Amino acid sequence: MSPQLGLDCLQAYIKNHSVRDGVPKDWAYYRIAQIYKNLGDKNDALNWINKALSSRSDFEEAEEEKEQILSM
């Protein structure tokens, strides 16, 4: 799967999200941050990981991901 396809799918998920989906939007933010990190885009990765953390401050996986992004 291409990174752009992943980003498009996650953006559609966020846009159409409802509580019935069962997976919080902060996970989509987290995954978008990972894609940008893997593409070497530190600024976009940080923006999305910060969005995930602002949505849920005790998001341990996102905290670990942020450390990896900051070390880029």
Phi and psi in radians as a Rosetta constraint file:
Dihedral C 1 N 2 CA 2 C 2 CIRCULARHARMONIC -1.395 0.35
Dihedral N 2 CA 2 C 2 N 3 CIRCULARHARMONIC 2.650 0.35
Dihedral C 2 N 3 CA 3 C 3 CIRCULARHARMONIC -1.009 0.35
Dihedral N 3 CA 3 C 3 N 4 CIRCULARHARMONIC -0.671 0.35
Dihedral C 3 N 4 CA 4 C 4 CIRCULARHARMONIC -1.143 0.35
Dihedral N 4 CA 4 C 4 N 5 CIRCULARHARMONIC -0.678 0.35
Dihedral C 4 N 5 CA 5 C 5 CIRCULARHARMONIC -1.105 0.35
Dihedral N 5 CA 5 C 5 N 6 CIRCULARHARMONIC -0.736 0.35
Dihedral C 5 N 6 CA 6 C 6 CIRCULARHARMONIC -1.062 0.35
Dihedral N 6 CA 6 C 6 N 7 CIRCULARHARMONIC -0.773 0.35
Dihedral C 6 N 7 CA 7 C 7 CIRCULARHARMONIC -1.093 0.35
Dihedral N 7 CA 7 C 7 N 8 CIRCULARHARMONIC -0.753 0.35
Dihedral C 7 N 8 CA 8 C 8 CIRCULARHARMONIC -1.082 0.35
Dihedral N 8 CA 8 C 8 N 9 CIRCULARHARMONIC -0.761 0.35
Dihedral C 8 N 9 CA 9 C 9 CIRCULARHARMONIC -1.137 0.35
Dihedral N 9 CA 9 C 9 N 10 CIRCULARHARMONIC -0.741 0.35
Dihedral C 9 N 10 CA 10 C 10 CIRCULARHARMONIC -1.171 0.35
Dihedral N 10 CA 10 C 10 N 11 CIRCULARHARMONIC -0.662 0.35
Dihedral C 10 N 11 CA 11 C 11 CIRCULARHARMONIC -1.116 0.35
Dihedral N 11 CA 11 C 11 N 12 CIRCULARHARMONIC -0.704 0.35
Dihedral C 11 N 12 CA 12 C 12 CIRCULARHARMONIC -1.133 0.35
Dihedral N 12 CA 12 C 12 N 13 CIRCULARHARMONIC -0.701 0.35
Dihedral C 12 N 13 CA 13 C 13 CIRCULARHARMONIC -1.041 0.35
Dihedral N 13 CA 13 C 13 N 14 CIRCULARHARMONIC -0.816 0.35
Dihedral C 13 N 14 CA 14 C 14 CIRCULARHARMONIC -1.095 0.35
Dihedral N 14 CA 14 C 14 N 15 CIRCULARHARMONIC -0.783 0.35
Dihedral C 14 N 15 CA 15 C 15 CIRCULARHARMONIC -1.081 0.35
Dihedral N 15 CA 15 C 15 N 16 CIRCULARHARMONIC -0.668 0.35
Dihedral C 15 N 16 CA 16 C 16 CIRCULARHARMONIC -1.787 0.35
Dihedral N 16 CA 16 C 16 N 17 CIRCULARHARMONIC 0.210 0.35
Dihedral C 16 N 17 CA 17 C 17 CIRCULARHARMONIC -1.104 0.35
Dihedral N 17 CA 17 C 17 N 18 CIRCULARHARMONIC 2.466 0.35
Dihedral C 17 N 18 CA 18 C 18 CIRCULARHARMONIC -2.476 0.35
Dihedral N 18 CA 18 C 18 N 19 CIRCULARHARMONIC 2.857 0.35
Dihedral C 18 N 19 CA 19 C 19 CIRCULARHARMONIC -1.084 0.35
Dihedral N 19 CA 19 C 19 N 20 CIRCULARHARMONIC -0.396 0.35
Dihedral C 19 N 20 CA 20 C 20 CIRCULARHARMONIC -1.196 0.35
Dihedral N 20 CA 20 C 20 N 21 CIRCULARHARMONIC -0.310 0.35
Dihedral C 20 N 21 CA 21 C 21 CIRCULARHARMONIC -1.113 0.35
Dihedral N 21 CA 21 C 21 N 22 CIRCULARHARMONIC -0.509 0.35
Dihedral C 21 N 22 CA 22 C 22 CIRCULARHARMONIC 1.491 0.35
Dihedral N 22 CA 22 C 22 N 23 CIRCULARHARMONIC -0.284 0.35
Dihedral C 22 N 23 CA 23 C 23 CIRCULARHARMONIC -2.044 0.35
Dihedral N 23 CA 23 C 23 N 24 CIRCULARHARMONIC 2.132 0.35
Dihedral C 23 N 24 CA 24 C 24 CIRCULARHARMONIC -1.125 0.35
Dihedral N 24 CA 24 C 24 N 25 CIRCULARHARMONIC 2.682 0.35
Dihedral C 24 N 25 CA 25 C 25 CIRCULARHARMONIC -1.088 0.35
Dihedral N 25 CA 25 C 25 N 26 CIRCULARHARMONIC -0.444 0.35
Dihedral C 25 N 26 CA 26 C 26 CIRCULARHARMONIC -1.071 0.35
Dihedral N 26 CA 26 C 26 N 27 CIRCULARHARMONIC -0.486 0.35
Dihedral C 26 N 27 CA 27 C 27 CIRCULARHARMONIC -1.204 0.35
Dihedral N 27 CA 27 C 27 N 28 CIRCULARHARMONIC -0.640 0.35
Dihedral C 27 N 28 CA 28 C 28 CIRCULARHARMONIC -1.150 0.35
Dihedral N 28 CA 28 C 28 N 29 CIRCULARHARMONIC -0.729 0.35
Dihedral C 28 N 29 CA 29 C 29 CIRCULARHARMONIC -1.025 0.35
Dihedral N 29 CA 29 C 29 N 30 CIRCULARHARMONIC -0.759 0.35
Dihedral C 29 N 30 CA 30 C 30 CIRCULARHARMONIC -1.045 0.35
Dihedral N 30 CA 30 C 30 N 31 CIRCULARHARMONIC -0.809 0.35
Dihedral C 30 N 31 CA 31 C 31 CIRCULARHARMONIC -1.165 0.35
Dihedral N 31 CA 31 C 31 N 32 CIRCULARHARMONIC -0.649 0.35
Dihedral C 31 N 32 CA 32 C 32 CIRCULARHARMONIC -1.106 0.35
Dihedral N 32 CA 32 C 32 N 33 CIRCULARHARMONIC -0.740 0.35
Dihedral C 32 N 33 CA 33 C 33 CIRCULARHARMONIC -1.041 0.35
Dihedral N 33 CA 33 C 33 N 34 CIRCULARHARMONIC -0.722 0.35
Dihedral C 33 N 34 CA 34 C 34 CIRCULARHARMONIC -1.092 0.35
Dihedral N 34 CA 34 C 34 N 35 CIRCULARHARMONIC -0.724 0.35
Dihedral C 34 N 35 CA 35 C 35 CIRCULARHARMONIC -1.088 0.35
Dihedral N 35 CA 35 C 35 N 36 CIRCULARHARMONIC -0.825 0.35
Dihedral C 35 N 36 CA 36 C 36 CIRCULARHARMONIC -1.112 0.35
Dihedral N 36 CA 36 C 36 N 37 CIRCULARHARMONIC -0.634 0.35
Dihedral C 36 N 37 CA 37 C 37 CIRCULARHARMONIC -1.075 0.35
Dihedral N 37 CA 37 C 37 N 38 CIRCULARHARMONIC -0.797 0.35
Dihedral C 37 N 38 CA 38 C 38 CIRCULARHARMONIC -1.150 0.35
Dihedral N 38 CA 38 C 38 N 39 CIRCULARHARMONIC -0.428 0.35
Dihedral C 38 N 39 CA 39 C 39 CIRCULARHARMONIC -1.484 0.35
Dihedral N 39 CA 39 C 39 N 40 CIRCULARHARMONIC -0.093 0.35
Dihedral C 39 N 40 CA 40 C 40 CIRCULARHARMONIC 1.446 0.35
Dihedral N 40 CA 40 C 40 N 41 CIRCULARHARMONIC 0.270 0.35
Dihedral C 40 N 41 CA 41 C 41 CIRCULARHARMONIC -1.710 0.35
Dihedral N 41 CA 41 C 41 N 42 CIRCULARHARMONIC 1.509 0.35
Dihedral C 41 N 42 CA 42 C 42 CIRCULARHARMONIC -1.090 0.35
Dihedral N 42 CA 42 C 42 N 43 CIRCULARHARMONIC -0.737 0.35
Dihedral C 42 N 43 CA 43 C 43 CIRCULARHARMONIC -1.106 0.35
Dihedral N 43 CA 43 C 43 N 44 CIRCULARHARMONIC -0.849 0.35
Dihedral C 43 N 44 CA 44 C 44 CIRCULARHARMONIC -1.153 0.35
Dihedral N 44 CA 44 C 44 N 45 CIRCULARHARMONIC -0.666 0.35
Dihedral C 44 N 45 CA 45 C 45 CIRCULARHARMONIC -1.055 0.35
Dihedral N 45 CA 45 C 45 N 46 CIRCULARHARMONIC -0.785 0.35
Dihedral C 45 N 46 CA 46 C 46 CIRCULARHARMONIC -1.126 0.35
Dihedral N 46 CA 46 C 46 N 47 CIRCULARHARMONIC -0.716 0.35
Dihedral C 46 N 47 CA 47 C 47 CIRCULARHARMONIC -1.016 0.35
Dihedral N 47 CA 47 C 47 N 48 CIRCULARHARMONIC -0.793 0.35
Dihedral C 47 N 48 CA 48 C 48 CIRCULARHARMONIC -1.282 0.35
Dihedral N 48 CA 48 C 48 N 49 CIRCULARHARMONIC -0.649 0.35
Dihedral C 48 N 49 CA 49 C 49 CIRCULARHARMONIC -1.206 0.35
Dihedral N 49 CA 49 C 49 N 50 CIRCULARHARMONIC -0.614 0.35
Dihedral C 49 N 50 CA 50 C 50 CIRCULARHARMONIC -1.161 0.35
Dihedral N 50 CA 50 C 50 N 51 CIRCULARHARMONIC -0.601 0.35
Dihedral C 50 N 51 CA 51 C 51 CIRCULARHARMONIC -1.129 0.35
Dihedral N 51 CA 51 C 51 N 52 CIRCULARHARMONIC -0.741 0.35
Dihedral C 51 N 52 CA 52 C 52 CIRCULARHARMONIC -1.080 0.35
Dihedral N 52 CA 52 C 52 N 53 CIRCULARHARMONIC -0.748 0.35
Dihedral C 52 N 53 CA 53 C 53 CIRCULARHARMONIC -1.254 0.35
Dihedral N 53 CA 53 C 53 N 54 CIRCULARHARMONIC -0.548 0.35
Dihedral C 53 N 54 CA 54 C 54 CIRCULARHARMONIC -1.260 0.35
Dihedral N 54 CA 54 C 54 N 55 CIRCULARHARMONIC -0.445 0.35
Dihedral C 54 N 55 CA 55 C 55 CIRCULARHARMONIC -1.328 0.35
Dihedral N 55 CA 55 C 55 N 56 CIRCULARHARMONIC -0.608 0.35
Dihedral C 55 N 56 CA 56 C 56 CIRCULARHARMONIC -2.594 0.35
Dihedral N 56 CA 56 C 56 N 57 CIRCULARHARMONIC 1.833 0.35
Dihedral C 56 N 57 CA 57 C 57 CIRCULARHARMONIC -1.221 0.35
Dihedral N 57 CA 57 C 57 N 58 CIRCULARHARMONIC -0.361 0.35
Dihedral C 57 N 58 CA 58 C 58 CIRCULARHARMONIC -1.749 0.35
Dihedral N 58 CA 58 C 58 N 59 CIRCULARHARMONIC 0.543 0.35
Dihedral C 58 N 59 CA 59 C 59 CIRCULARHARMONIC -1.491 0.35
Dihedral N 59 CA 59 C 59 N 60 CIRCULARHARMONIC 1.557 0.35
Dihedral C 59 N 60 CA 60 C 60 CIRCULARHARMONIC -1.066 0.35
Dihedral N 60 CA 60 C 60 N 61 CIRCULARHARMONIC -0.747 0.35
Dihedral C 60 N 61 CA 61 C 61 CIRCULARHARMONIC -1.074 0.35
Dihedral N 61 CA 61 C 61 N 62 CIRCULARHARMONIC -0.671 0.35
Dihedral C 61 N 62 CA 62 C 62 CIRCULARHARMONIC -1.197 0.35
Dihedral N 62 CA 62 C 62 N 63 CIRCULARHARMONIC -0.634 0.35
Dihedral C 62 N 63 CA 63 C 63 CIRCULARHARMONIC -1.080 0.35
Dihedral N 63 CA 63 C 63 N 64 CIRCULARHARMONIC -0.770 0.35
Dihedral C 63 N 64 CA 64 C 64 CIRCULARHARMONIC -1.134 0.35
Dihedral N 64 CA 64 C 64 N 65 CIRCULARHARMONIC -0.706 0.35
Dihedral C 64 N 65 CA 65 C 65 CIRCULARHARMONIC -1.112 0.35
Dihedral N 65 CA 65 C 65 N 66 CIRCULARHARMONIC -0.700 0.35
Dihedral C 65 N 66 CA 66 C 66 CIRCULARHARMONIC -1.076 0.35
Dihedral N 66 CA 66 C 66 N 67 CIRCULARHARMONIC -0.703 0.35
Dihedral C 66 N 67 CA 67 C 67 CIRCULARHARMONIC -1.055 0.35
Dihedral N 67 CA 67 C 67 N 68 CIRCULARHARMONIC -0.734 0.35
Dihedral C 67 N 68 CA 68 C 68 CIRCULARHARMONIC -1.138 0.35
Dihedral N 68 CA 68 C 68 N 69 CIRCULARHARMONIC -0.711 0.35
Dihedral C 68 N 69 CA 69 C 69 CIRCULARHARMONIC -1.121 0.35
Dihedral N 69 CA 69 C 69 N 70 CIRCULARHARMONIC -0.773 0.35
Dihedral C 69 N 70 CA 70 C 70 CIRCULARHARMONIC -1.122 0.35
Dihedral N 70 CA 70 C 70 N 71 CIRCULARHARMONIC -0.446 0.35
Dihedral C 70 N 71 CA 71 C 71 CIRCULARHARMONIC -1.512 0.35
Dihedral N 71 CA 71 C 71 N 72 CIRCULARHARMONIC 0.048 0.35
